[in-house]
Amino acid sequence: MKPRRNPPRRPALRGLPALWLGLLLLLFPSGVALAQGREADLVLRGEVRRPDHQTFRELPFRVPAGVDRLRVELSHDGGATKTVLDLGVRDPTRFRGWSGGARTGFEIGESGATPGYLPGPLPPGRWRVVLGIPNVRPDAVARYTVRIWFRRPGTGPDPAFERPVREAAGWYRGDLHLHTGHSDGRCPSVTGQPAPCPAFLTFEAARAAGLDFIALSEHNTTSQAGALAELSTHFDDLLVLPAREVTTFEGHANVYGTWAPLDFRLGKGDAAGLARLLDAAEGEGALVAPNHPGLPSGEVCMGCGWSATTDWSRIPALEVVSGGVPALGMDGAFSGLALWNRLLDQGRRVTGIAGSDTHDPTRTDPMSPQVGRPATVVFARSLGVPDILAGIRSGRVFLDLSGNRAARLDYVARTRDGRSAAMGGELSLAPGEVLDVTVTAAGAGEGARLRAVGGIGAIDMPLPPGGEVRLEGLAAPDKASWFRFEVVGPGGARRLIGNPVYVRLKPPGA
């Protein structure tokens, strides 16, 4: 990973106008940033003149049934004559928000909204864009355009999440399992009393840990969406994945990539309910990953272990390491590693991921979960929600249990005729064909060893100082299989865990 480039700290913004301007520039950097290439569903046009000075104008429009997200963008050509248009909106029964002249647009969804606007259901019927007109010069004429977009559930990923925090391709480090006071996160208040933990403390801990992305996966709720929309304008080098932890009686699972409503009320043995949940999540372009599947379930941790009847062909990722109970060991008997290996042996292609399951980001004792430990490190085309999720699905992912932000694990397998596959990729091999594998492991620490897992044979060797190992002439597995590599410390505890390279055997003579 390239060294983290932290922008210089901005001076404190003085007064609400400066704050509004900062939010505007982040949410709508071009002033027209919400279009994302899709034509507006409605376009309203008009003009204002001097008689409109210091008046209000309502622009009615109709929201159809079934809409779960509304996006509005205002533009006008009166800037040169100092015309000012303020912006707000009303739904059929109540006022839903106001941003004055500080923004050129806003979004309202069932779970979250642009700061200054109220989230919640979008009732169908007659809505009104409210324009305040604080200034029009005597001879001025300003023409305005209001564009409106509607989004319906199950129509794919929300375009609101498309703009990346960083455009470059590279390795990005994140924590995929965090809790705040929006569910059961608790930490000391300013007077030392136990209290629901505010989300900004998790953001601060994430930046201190050198993370690039986080997921506040609250239990069954998405109330955190509003807080994240506001905090993200300040922590603007940190990507926040829409997430929640669906908590059922037969296991917990994180859903990444949507704020859309999902029914978590699955009873014991409710395989049909789980299928409906997966249908709804997939319709939103979301990724579902069971959490801490190896934990026992009972009064200490109700429903924590994964026992649901599951169509694993529909599960793209699995939390194989969790930092939630350090005393049990992140990679010990209660981890998800054994289940992961069994699924891989069955021919499933499931990306191993990790999360700290931190509920109190202020604790630093070694027996408490720590933000960013373990971390999931993803190779992605950009630091944006769709690309991080695509990177996880691709399997070019490793897990860092060490907390060393400089850690790196990657490998490429090559055939003698020039074909290759990196982590997450597949090689088609003839029986008896041999492989050469190059493994790169950086920041693994003193005394580290490289260990192979899966069908490539027994490999357990010291890592050289440079961290690069060339393994030549390895025999292909004798059946369709997989292999991956781990880096362990002198005592055998895992420090880095890589995802598989998959092997598909050609029929003899093919």
C-alpha positions as CSV (number, residue, x, y, z in Angstrom):
1,M,0.0,0.0,0.0
2,K,1.2,3.5,-0.8
3,P,1.9,5.6,2.3
4,R,-1.3,7.1,3.6
5,R,-1.7,10.7,2.4
6,N,-3.5,12.6,5.1
7,P,-4.7,16.1,4.0
8,P,-3.6,19.0,6.0
9,R,-5.9,19.9,8.9
10,R,-8.3,22.6,7.9
11,P,-8.6,25.6,10.2
12,A,-11.7,25.6,12.3
13,L,-14.7,26.8,10.3
14,R,-16.3,29.9,11.9
15,G,-20.0,30.3,11.6
16,L,-22.7,28.2,10.0
17,P,-22.2,29.6,6.5
18,A,-18.7,28.1,6.4
19,L,-19.9,24.8,7.7
20,W,-22.7,24.6,5.2
21,L,-20.3,25.4,2.4
22,G,-18.0,22.6,3.6
23,L,-20.9,20.1,3.5
24,L,-21.9,21.4,0.1
25,L,-18.5,20.9,-1.4
26,L,-18.2,17.3,-0.1
27,L,-21.7,16.2,-1.0
28,F,-21.9,18.0,-4.3
29,P,-18.4,18.9,-5.4
30,S,-19.3,20.0,-8.9
31,G,-22.7,21.6,-7.9
32,V,-24.3,19.1,-10.3
33,A,-22.9,15.9,-8.8
34,L,-26.0,13.9,-8.2
35,A,-26.8,13.0,-11.8
36,Q,-24.4,10.1,-12.0
37,G,-25.2,9.7,-15.7
38,R,-28.9,8.9,-15.3
39,E,-31.5,11.3,-16.7
40,A,-33.8,12.9,-14.1
41,D,-37.3,11.5,-13.7
42,L,-38.7,15.0,-13.4
43,V,-37.5,18.4,-14.5
44,L,-39.1,21.6,-13.2
45,R,-38.1,25.0,-14.8
46,G,-39.0,28.6,-14.1
47,E,-37.7,32.1,-13.5
48,V,-37.6,34.7,-10.8
49,R,-37.7,38.5,-11.1
50,R,-37.6,41.5,-8.8
51,P,-41.3,41.0,-7.7
52,D,-40.2,37.6,-6.3
53,H,-37.6,39.3,-4.1
54,Q,-38.0,38.1,-0.4
55,T,-40.8,35.7,-1.2
56,F,-41.3,31.9,-1.2
57,R,-42.3,29.7,-4.1
58,E,-43.5,26.2,-4.0
59,L,-43.0,23.8,-6.9
60,P,-45.4,20.9,-6.7
61,F,-44.3,17.4,-8.0
62,R,-45.7,13.9,-7.6
63,V,-43.8,11.1,-5.9
64,P,-45.1,7.7,-7.2
65,A,-45.7,4.7,-4.9
66,G,-42.8,2.5,-4.1
67,V,-40.1,5.1,-4.0
68,D,-37.5,4.6,-1.3
69,R,-35.1,7.5,-2.1
70,L,-35.5,11.0,-3.5
71,R,-32.8,13.2,-5.0
72,V,-33.3,16.8,-5.9
73,E,-30.8,19.2,-7.6
74,L,-31.3,22.9,-8.1
75,S,-29.3,25.1,-10.6
76,H,-29.9,28.6,-11.8
77,D,-28.1,31.2,-13.9
78,G,-28.4,34.2,-11.6
79,G,-25.0,34.1,-10.0
80,A,-23.6,37.0,-11.9
81,T,-26.4,39.3,-10.7
82,K,-26.2,38.0,-7.1
83,T,-29.6,36.2,-7.2
84,V,-29.9,33.8,-4.3
85,L,-32.3,30.8,-4.2
86,D,-32.7,28.9,-1.0
87,L,-33.8,25.2,-1.1
88,G,-36.2,23.0,1.0
89,V,-38.9,20.4,0.6
90,R,-42.3,19.4,2.0
91,D,-43.9,16.0,1.6
92,P,-47.7,15.6,1.5
93,T,-48.1,16.0,5.3
94,R,-45.0,17.6,6.8
95,F,-41.9,19.7,6.3
96,R,-38.9,17.5,5.5
97,G,-35.9,19.8,5.5
98,W,-34.2,23.0,4.5
99,S,-30.7,23.9,3.4
100,G,-31.1,27.5,2.4
101,G,-28.5,28.6,-0.2
102,A,-25.8,26.4,1.3
103,R,-26.5,23.4,-1.0
104,T,-27.6,22.9,-4.6
105,G,-29.1,19.5,-3.8
106,F,-30.2,16.9,-1.2
107,E,-31.2,13.3,-0.8
108,I,-33.9,11.8,1.4
109,G,-34.2,8.0,2.0
110,E,-36.0,5.8,4.4
111,S,-32.9,5.3,6.5
112,G,-30.8,8.4,5.9
113,A,-30.8,11.9,4.5
114,T,-28.6,14.8,3.7
115,P,-27.9,16.8,6.9
116,G,-30.7,19.2,7.3
117,Y,-33.4,16.8,6.0
118,L,-35.5,14.2,7.7
119,P,-35.1,10.6,6.8
120,G,-38.1,8.3,6.7
121,P,-40.6,6.7,4.3
122,L,-41.4,8.7,1.2
123,P,-45.2,8.9,1.0
124,P,-46.6,8.9,-2.5
125,G,-48.5,12.0,-3.6
126,R,-48.0,15.7,-3.9
127,W,-44.6,17.0,-2.7
128,R,-43.3,20.5,-3.0
129,V,-39.9,21.9,-3.5
130,V,-39.8,25.1,-1.5
131,L,-37.7,27.9,-2.9
132,G,-36.8,30.9,-0.8
133,I,-35.8,34.0,-2.7
134,P,-33.9,36.3,-0.5
135,N,-32.3,38.4,-3.2
136,V,-33.2,39.4,-6.8
137,R,-31.9,42.8,-8.0
138,P,-34.3,45.2,-9.6
139,D,-33.4,44.5,-13.2
140,A,-32.4,40.8,-12.8
141,V,-34.0,37.7,-14.3
142,A,-32.8,34.3,-13.2
143,R,-33.8,31.1,-14.8
144,Y,-33.8,28.0,-12.5
145,T,-34.0,24.2,-13.1
146,V,-34.9,21.6,-10.5
147,R,-34.1,18.0,-11.4
148,I,-35.6,15.1,-9.4
149,W,-34.6,11.5,-9.3
150,F,-36.6,8.6,-7.8
151,R,-35.2,5.2,-6.7
152,R,-37.2,2.1,-6.0
153,P,-36.1,-0.9,-3.9
154,G,-34.5,-3.8,-5.7
155,T,-33.2,-1.7,-8.6
156,G,-29.6,-2.3,-7.8
157,P,-27.0,-0.3,-5.9
158,D,-27.9,3.1,-4.7
159,P,-26.2,5.7,-6.9
160,A,-25.7,7.9,-3.8
161,F,-22.8,5.5,-2.9
162,E,-21.0,5.6,-6.3
163,R,-18.6,8.6,-5.7
164,P,-15.3,7.2,-4.4
165,V,-13.3,8.8,-1.6
166,R,-10.1,8.0,-3.6
167,E,-10.0,7.2,-7.3
168,A,-6.8,5.2,-7.5
169,A,-6.6,1.4,-7.6
170,G,-4.7,-0.2,-4.7
171,W,-4.8,-2.0,-1.4
172,Y,-7.3,-0.6,1.1
173,R,-7.5,-1.5,4.8
174,G,-10.7,-1.6,6.7
175,D,-12.7,-2.9,9.6
176,L,-16.0,-4.5,8.5
177,H,-17.6,-5.0,11.9
178,L,-18.1,-2.1,14.3
179,H,-20.8,-1.0,16.7
180,T,-21.8,2.4,18.2
181,G,-24.5,3.7,20.5
182,H,-27.0,3.1,17.6
183,S,-27.0,-0.5,18.8
184,D,-25.1,-1.9,21.8
185,G,-21.9,0.1,21.6
186,R,-21.1,1.6,25.0
187,C,-18.2,3.6,26.4
188,P,-17.6,6.1,29.3
189,S,-19.3,9.4,29.1
190,V,-17.4,12.6,29.8
191,T,-18.1,12.1,33.5
192,G,-17.1,8.4,33.4
193,Q,-20.6,6.9,33.3
194,P,-21.4,4.0,31.0
195,A,-23.3,5.5,28.0
196,P,-24.2,4.7,24.4
197,C,-21.0,5.4,22.5
198,P,-21.2,8.2,19.9
199,A,-20.1,7.3,16.3
200,F,-17.4,10.0,16.1
201,L,-15.2,8.1,18.5
202,T,-15.2,5.1,16.2
203,F,-14.3,7.4,13.3
204,E,-11.4,8.9,15.3
205,A,-10.2,5.4,16.3
206,A,-10.4,4.2,12.7
207,R,-8.2,7.1,11.4
208,A,-5.7,6.5,14.3
209,A,-5.5,2.8,13.2
210,G,-4.7,3.9,9.6
211,L,-7.9,2.5,8.1
212,D,-9.3,3.5,4.7
213,F,-12.9,2.2,5.2
214,I,-15.2,1.1,8.0
215,A,-18.6,-0.4,8.4
216,L,-20.8,0.5,11.3
217,S,-22.8,-2.7,11.3
218,E,-25.4,-2.0,14.0
219,H,-27.8,-4.8,15.0
220,N,-30.8,-4.8,12.6
221,T,-31.0,-1.0,12.4
222,T,-29.9,1.6,10.0
223,S,-30.5,4.6,12.2
224,Q,-26.7,5.3,12.0
225,A,-27.1,6.4,8.4
226,G,-28.0,10.0,9.3
227,A,-25.0,10.3,11.7
228,L,-22.7,8.9,9.1
229,A,-23.9,11.3,6.4
230,E,-22.9,14.2,8.8
231,L,-19.6,12.7,10.1
232,S,-18.4,11.7,6.6
233,T,-18.3,15.4,5.7
234,H,-15.6,15.9,8.3
235,F,-13.8,12.5,8.1
236,D,-13.6,12.9,4.3
237,D,-10.7,10.6,3.7
238,L,-12.5,7.6,5.3
239,L,-15.0,5.6,3.3
240,V,-18.1,4.4,5.2
241,L,-19.8,1.3,3.9
242,P,-23.6,1.1,4.4
243,A,-24.0,-1.8,6.7
244,R,-26.0,-3.6,9.4
245,E,-25.7,-6.8,11.4
246,V,-28.8,-8.9,10.8
247,T,-29.2,-10.7,14.2
248,T,-31.2,-13.9,14.0
249,F,-31.8,-16.8,16.4
250,E,-29.6,-19.0,14.2
251,G,-26.7,-16.6,13.5
252,H,-25.6,-13.1,12.7
253,A,-24.7,-11.8,9.3
254,N,-23.5,-8.4,8.1
255,V,-25.2,-6.9,5.0
256,Y,-23.0,-4.4,3.2
257,G,-23.9,-1.9,0.5
258,T,-27.5,-0.8,1.3
259,W,-29.7,1.2,3.7
260,A,-32.8,-0.3,2.3
261,P,-35.2,-2.0,4.8
262,L,-34.6,-5.7,5.3
263,D,-36.6,-8.1,7.4
264,F,-34.4,-9.6,10.1
265,R,-37.2,-11.5,11.9
266,L,-36.1,-15.1,11.1
267,G,-37.2,-17.8,13.4
268,K,-35.6,-21.1,14.1
269,G,-35.4,-23.2,11.0
270,D,-36.7,-20.4,8.8
271,A,-34.8,-21.3,5.6
272,A,-37.4,-19.7,3.5
273,G,-37.1,-16.5,5.5
274,L,-33.3,-16.5,5.0
275,A,-33.8,-17.0,1.2
276,R,-36.2,-14.0,1.2
277,L,-33.6,-11.9,3.0
278,L,-30.9,-12.9,0.5
279,D,-33.3,-12.1,-2.4
280,A,-33.9,-8.6,-1.0
281,A,-30.2,-8.0,-0.3
282,E,-29.1,-9.2,-3.7
283,G,-31.8,-7.0,-5.3
284,E,-30.0,-4.0,-3.8
285,G,-26.6,-5.2,-5.0
286,A,-25.6,-5.8,-1.4
287,L,-23.1,-8.4,0.0
288,V,-24.1,-10.7,2.8
289,A,-21.5,-12.3,5.1
290,P,-22.2,-14.4,8.2
291,N,-20.3,-13.3,11.3
292,H,-18.3,-15.2,13.9
293,P,-19.9,-18.5,12.8
294,G,-17.7,-20.6,15.1
295,L,-18.9,-19.0,18.4
296,P,-21.1,-21.0,20.7
297,S,-24.7,-19.8,21.0
298,G,-26.5,-19.5,24.3
299,E,-27.2,-17.1,27.1
300,V,-23.7,-15.6,26.9
301,C,-24.0,-14.9,23.2
302,M,-27.5,-15.5,21.9
303,G,-27.6,-16.7,18.3
304,C,-23.9,-15.8,17.8
305,G,-22.9,-19.1,16.2
306,W,-24.1,-19.8,12.6
307,S,-26.5,-22.7,12.5
308,A,-29.0,-21.6,9.9
309,T,-29.8,-23.9,7.0
310,T,-27.9,-22.0,4.3
311,D,-27.5,-22.2,0.5
312,W,-23.8,-21.4,0.5
313,S,-23.8,-20.8,-3.2
314,R,-25.5,-17.5,-2.4
315,I,-23.0,-16.4,0.3
316,P,-20.0,-14.5,-1.2
317,A,-18.1,-13.9,2.0
318,L,-17.6,-15.2,5.5
319,E,-16.2,-13.5,8.6
320,V,-13.6,-16.1,9.4
321,V,-11.8,-14.1,12.0
322,S,-13.4,-11.8,14.6
323,G,-11.7,-9.7,17.3
324,G,-14.8,-9.7,19.5
325,V,-13.5,-12.0,22.2
326,P,-9.7,-11.7,22.3
327,A,-9.5,-14.1,25.2
328,L,-10.6,-16.9,22.9
329,G,-8.0,-16.0,20.3
330,M,-8.9,-14.5,17.0
331,D,-7.8,-17.5,15.1
332,G,-8.6,-20.1,17.7
333,A,-11.1,-22.9,18.0
334,F,-14.1,-20.5,17.9
335,S,-13.0,-18.7,14.7
336,G,-14.7,-19.4,11.4
337,L,-11.6,-20.9,9.8
338,A,-12.7,-24.5,10.1
339,L,-16.1,-23.8,8.5
340,W,-14.3,-21.7,5.8
341,N,-12.0,-24.6,4.9
342,R,-14.9,-27.1,4.8
343,L,-16.8,-24.8,2.4
344,L,-13.8,-24.4,0.2
345,D,-13.3,-28.2,0.1
346,Q,-16.9,-28.5,-1.1
347,G,-16.1,-26.3,-4.0
348,R,-17.7,-23.1,-2.6
349,R,-16.0,-19.8,-3.5
350,V,-16.4,-17.8,-0.4
351,T,-14.1,-14.8,0.4
352,G,-12.7,-14.8,3.9
353,I,-13.1,-11.5,5.6
354,A,-12.5,-10.2,9.2
355,G,-13.9,-7.6,11.6
356,S,-13.0,-6.4,15.1
357,D,-16.6,-6.4,16.4
358,T,-15.5,-3.4,18.6
359,H,-18.2,-2.0,20.9
360,D,-16.0,0.5,22.7
361,P,-13.4,2.3,20.6
362,T,-11.9,4.0,23.6
363,R,-10.6,0.8,25.3
364,T,-6.9,0.0,24.8
365,D,-6.4,-3.0,27.0
366,P,-5.3,-6.2,25.2
367,M,-8.4,-8.1,26.3
368,S,-10.7,-5.7,24.5
369,P,-11.5,-5.6,20.8
370,Q,-9.5,-2.9,19.0
371,V,-10.7,-1.0,15.9
372,G,-8.8,-2.3,12.9
373,R,-7.6,-5.5,14.5
374,P,-8.2,-7.7,12.7
375,A,-8.4,-5.7,9.4
376,T,-9.6,-6.8,6.0
377,V,-7.3,-5.5,3.3
378,V,-8.9,-5.4,-0.2
379,F,-7.4,-4.7,-3.6
380,A,-9.9,-2.5,-5.3
381,R,-10.2,-0.2,-8.3
382,S,-11.0,2.8,-6.0
383,L,-11.9,3.6,-2.5
384,G,-15.6,3.6,-3.2
385,V,-18.5,1.4,-2.0
386,P,-19.1,-0.5,-5.3
387,D,-15.4,-1.1,-5.8
388,I,-14.6,-2.3,-2.3
389,L,-17.6,-4.7,-2.4
390,A,-16.4,-5.9,-5.9
391,G,-12.9,-6.3,-4.5
392,I,-14.3,-8.5,-1.7
393,R,-16.2,-10.6,-4.2
394,S,-13.1,-11.0,-6.3
395,G,-11.3,-12.6,-3.4
396,R,-8.1,-10.5,-3.7
397,V,-8.2,-10.0,0.0
398,F,-6.0,-10.8,2.9
399,L,-6.6,-10.5,6.7
400,D,-4.2,-8.8,9.0
401,L,-4.4,-9.9,12.6
402,S,-1.2,-8.1,13.7
403,G,-2.4,-4.5,13.6
404,N,0.6,-3.5,11.5
405,R,-0.7,-1.1,8.8
406,A,2.3,-1.8,6.7
407,A,1.5,-5.5,6.5
408,R,1.0,-7.0,3.0
409,L,0.3,-10.5,1.7
410,D,-0.1,-11.3,-2.0
411,Y,0.7,-14.2,-4.3
412,V,0.5,-15.2,-7.9
413,A,0.5,-18.8,-9.3
414,R,1.9,-19.4,-12.8
415,T,1.9,-22.3,-15.2
416,R,4.9,-23.1,-17.3
417,D,3.0,-21.9,-20.4
418,G,2.4,-18.4,-19.0
419,R,-1.1,-18.6,-17.5
420,S,-1.4,-17.0,-14.0
421,A,-3.9,-16.4,-11.2
422,A,-3.6,-14.2,-8.1
423,M,-5.5,-14.5,-4.9
424,G,-9.2,-15.1,-5.7
425,G,-8.4,-16.2,-9.3
426,E,-8.7,-19.6,-10.9
427,L,-6.2,-21.8,-12.9
428,S,-7.3,-24.6,-15.1
429,L,-4.7,-27.3,-14.9
430,A,-4.0,-30.6,-16.5
431,P,-3.3,-33.6,-14.3
432,G,0.4,-33.6,-13.3
433,E,1.0,-30.0,-14.4
434,V,3.3,-28.0,-12.2
435,L,3.0,-24.5,-10.8
436,D,5.4,-21.8,-9.8
437,V,4.1,-19.5,-7.1
438,T,5.5,-16.1,-6.0
439,V,4.5,-15.0,-2.5
440,T,5.1,-11.5,-1.2
441,A,4.7,-10.9,2.5
442,A,5.7,-7.5,4.0
443,G,5.5,-6.3,7.6
444,A,5.1,-9.8,8.9
445,G,7.3,-9.2,11.9
446,E,10.3,-11.0,13.4
447,G,10.4,-14.8,13.3
448,A,7.5,-15.0,10.7
449,R,7.0,-18.2,8.8
450,L,5.1,-18.9,5.6
451,R,2.6,-21.7,5.6
452,A,0.4,-23.2,2.8
453,V,-3.1,-24.4,3.4
454,G,-5.2,-26.5,1.0
455,G,-4.3,-28.7,-1.9
456,I,-0.8,-27.5,-2.9
457,G,1.1,-29.6,-0.4
458,A,2.9,-29.1,2.9
459,I,4.9,-25.8,3.0
460,D,6.1,-24.4,6.2
461,M,9.2,-22.2,5.9
462,P,10.9,-19.1,7.4
463,L,10.1,-15.9,5.6
464,P,13.3,-14.3,4.2
465,P,14.1,-10.7,5.2
466,G,12.8,-9.3,1.9
467,G,9.5,-11.1,2.3
468,E,9.4,-12.6,-1.2
469,V,9.4,-16.4,-1.7
470,R,9.5,-18.2,-5.0
471,L,8.1,-21.7,-4.9
472,E,8.9,-23.7,-8.0
473,G,7.7,-26.9,-9.5
474,L,4.7,-27.5,-7.2
475,A,2.5,-30.3,-8.2
476,A,-1.0,-29.5,-9.1
477,P,-3.7,-31.0,-6.8
478,D,-5.0,-34.4,-7.8
479,K,-8.6,-33.1,-7.7
480,A,-10.4,-29.8,-8.2
481,S,-9.2,-27.8,-5.2
482,W,-7.8,-24.6,-3.8
483,F,-4.8,-23.4,-1.9
484,R,-3.9,-20.3,0.1
485,F,-1.1,-19.0,2.3
486,E,-0.8,-17.7,5.8
487,V,2.0,-16.0,7.7
488,V,2.4,-17.2,11.3
489,G,4.5,-16.1,14.2
490,P,7.1,-18.2,16.1
491,G,4.4,-19.7,18.3
492,G,2.1,-20.5,15.3
493,A,-0.4,-17.7,15.9
494,R,-1.6,-16.4,12.5
495,R,-0.5,-12.9,11.6
496,L,-1.7,-12.7,8.0
497,I,-4.3,-14.9,6.2
498,G,-4.6,-14.9,2.4
499,N,-7.6,-16.0,0.3
500,P,-7.5,-18.9,-2.1
501,V,-6.3,-19.4,-5.6
502,Y,-8.8,-21.9,-7.0
503,V,-7.8,-24.9,-9.1
504,R,-10.0,-26.5,-11.8
505,L,-8.7,-29.7,-13.2
506,K,-9.0,-30.4,-16.9
507,P,-10.3,-33.9,-17.9
508,P,-7.5,-36.2,-19.1
509,G,-6.6,-35.5,-22.7
510,A,-8.3,-32.1,-22.7
